[in-house]
Amino acid sequence: MITQKWLIPATEGLGFKLDKDQVVRITDVEGEQVADFIAYRADESGERLDPSVTIDALRSLNIKPGDTIYSQTYKPLLTVVSDTVGKHDLINSSCRSEMYEALYNKQNHASCYHNLNTALAAFGIAAPDQHYALNLFMNTVISPTGSTSVERPLSKPGDYIEFRAEEDLIVAISACPCSESACNGYSCGPIEIEII
């Protein structure tokens, strides 16, 4: 049963509370759209989702149903319930205006960093120096030599991933505004959020 539902417009963000044992479904509405996903403990905002700790604990750069997503202190925050794509990114930090200026010569570009900060501010959580998110649907390819490239997402319209909260959480999600590269298939789209 769906208890809450939102549509994040292309290039924008959203913050919301997710209670322990609730499941959130993040859906790529039109396909090939990245969603930067972060989470903080509702009772301790100093504890947050940490992709590098998750990689360390899972011994994998990939997540799959049944896997735990950890905080920076190795505490379980979320469990992957289901996933129709199977390809997400845990190594890239969230895009920010300085990145667009440095890499694309674009000034004052919308960014996941700004979207996530705005979403968290409504819950009294201060902006960190950077967001290290689960970049849902992002297709980062690592070659045998260690070089990386961001390719078009594998997600099709209606593909989704679901997480179950293991603690009461504050969650923020950004529909990534990068249309300058293959990251979002060169075109930005909306992300649907459902608490079920």
Secondary structure, 3 states (H helix, E strand, C coil): CCCEEEEECCCCEEEEEECCCCEEEEEECCCCCCEEEEEEECCEEEEEECHHHHHHHHCCCCCCCCCEEEECCCCEEEEEEEECCCCCECCCCCCCHHHHHHHHCCCCCCCHHHHHHHHHHCCCCCCCCCCCCEEECCEEEECCCCCEEEECCCCCCCEEEEEEECCCEEEEEEECCCCCCHHHCCCCCCEEEEEC
